[in-house]
Amino acid sequence: MQYYLPIFVLMSLLSRITIDPEICHGKPCIRGMRWPVEVIIDMLSSGMLAEDILSDHPELEKDDILASLQYAKLTLSGHSLQDVA
């Protein structure tokens, strides 16, 4: 069974992902900070828990991690932020 987020929740999460050519060479980042989505995904895939990431990096919020996961899902499914907007 696949779970789908309501569109307003999905849009709210994805609004945290910014792409700016002046920040991290235009890679998708968290809220305009120098936190590329790929780094969040890398920390999770290395076995770090979301709670550990948030504890080690207080500038991040739980929704930043959820947004990174949703962005990864979106891009892996062949879509882009523009497709959802």
Number of C-alpha atoms within 10 A of each C-alpha: 3 3 5 8 9 8 10 9 11 16 16 12 19 24 15 20 23 19 18 13 10 9 16 15 10 12 18 23 23 24 16 16 15 13 19 22 21 16 13 23 15 11 14 16 10 9 9 13 12 16 11 12 17 15 12 10 10 8 10 17 16 11 14 23 21 17 23 24 18 18 23 16 12 16 11 10 9 8 13 13 15 6 8 11 8
